Amino acid sequence: MELTASVLTTPTAPAARVVIALPSLGTSVGALWQQAASALADLSPDTAVIGIDLPGHGRSPALDVGAGASRSEVPRVSMADLAEAVLTTVDRVLPDVVGDSEVAVSLAGDSIGGAIALQLALEHPERFERAAVFCTGAKIGEAQGWEERAETVAISGTPTQVIGSAERWFGPGFMEREPEASAALLHSLQDADRFSYAALCYTLADFDIRGRLSEIGLPLLAVAGEHDTPTPPTKLAEIANAVPGALLEIIEGAAHLVPIEAPVVTAGLLSDFLAGRGTSGAETGAAADVPRPTAAGPRDADRDAVWEAGMGVRREVLSDAHVDRANAAITDFTADFQDLITRFAWGEIWTRPGLDRRMRSAITLTAMIAGGHEAELKMHVKAALRNGLSRDEIKEILLQSAIYCSVPSANTAFAVAAEALAEVDADGLD
């Protein structure tokens, strides 16, 4: 896999550090990062910014799938593969930018670019000083959605994604305020190689490092867009609260492409972060200090923020389809109860950092078995798969319940779980 780098800014003072900028799926690094890089150059003249395009995006060549390729031949590229390709590119171009100078190299990535930065922070922490991740997650979206998008794009091309991306990428009013920047990004999406884009969809379908976030030792800044739907602030809070000492910032008015939606703010955050200064919203280096919904302290947020945080986690754990059905069934009689569930069960408990979601699923399954709540057990068997438990691990939980709940309870639980797993297989959701 070959990637192409672009020097977005060169230092006007002796180079002290380099930032590697990584773009979002469907964008070129220049269209997404150039404005923020230029603003950073004004604030930190000793900093160079090197952008690296994704495969088949911007200036990077497309993945080699052969002549006459079909959707069945789209390669399945792992996030580790992308991370290694980025590292190889950095090693190739860095001497051309800074010569023989010893400089600190940091990472800044948006969406899949942020995911690559997280992967590099895990696998090659000795190579980088800091990592700033924007509008990303330790797991982004659901595998089924990425698989379906990969098939669509492999068959019909990236123009099929323009309308949906325009809706997801930008905060309210951005396209009207910045028509040229919006057009450049959407053109980069249209021009992206369809098979490379599809391959990256598979990358995101397979990506899940939620269980490894605590291993990251680099200083880390997580930046969320207030209106981001693919990776809402709860996703960045999950990262910031799991990575020791991480900072969290939420950018008002922005959605999924913060570097272009708020380039001056982005530059200010990066300038402070690279210099080791606490950013404005997280002076102590703890995500819990941000007065926004975070995984560490939603009870300190206002009622609406807690509800929004809870609804975000509820959708991630139970699926959009399940929550949409539940919401559609709300009546005047049940509305208060549904509000209570969303705020307290999901907004107060499931968002806390003390246990990961795999552990919470294991506890919830056991509680459902002990209480004889068969409908909820079925729902949470499916949720456990989404949270990263394997079928074998679910089986072990049911076996354990035979000892501590009762054999009849476990017998019923196995029947309910088997039915749930059969439905997952039938729907192709696993």
RAQUIWO-V469526 format. One record per run of one state. SS is the DSSP state (A for helix, B for strand, O for the rest). FROM is the first residue (numbers start at 1). TO is the last residue. Records with the same first field share a line. If there is no record, write none. Layout:
# RAQUIWO-V469526
SS=FROM-TO + FROM-TO
This chain:
# RAQUIWO-V469526
O=1-4 + 10-16 + 23-28 + 44-46 + 53-70 + 74-78 + 99-103 + 111-111 + 124-124 + 128-129 + 135-142 + 157-157 + 170-173 + 178-178 + 192-193 + 207-209 + 216-218 + 226-232 + 243-246 + 252-257 + 262-262 + 275-286 + 290-297 + 301-302 + 319-319 + 329-334 + 350-356 + 372-373 + 387-390 + 405-406 + 428-430
B=5-9 + 17-22 + 47-52 + 104-110 + 130-134 + 219-225 + 247-251
A=29-43 + 71-73 + 79-98 + 112-123 + 125-127 + 143-156 + 158-169 + 174-177 + 179-191 + 194-206 + 210-215 + 233-242 + 258-261 + 263-274 + 287-289 + 298-300 + 303-318 + 320-328 + 335-349 + 357-371 + 374-386 + 391-404 + 407-427
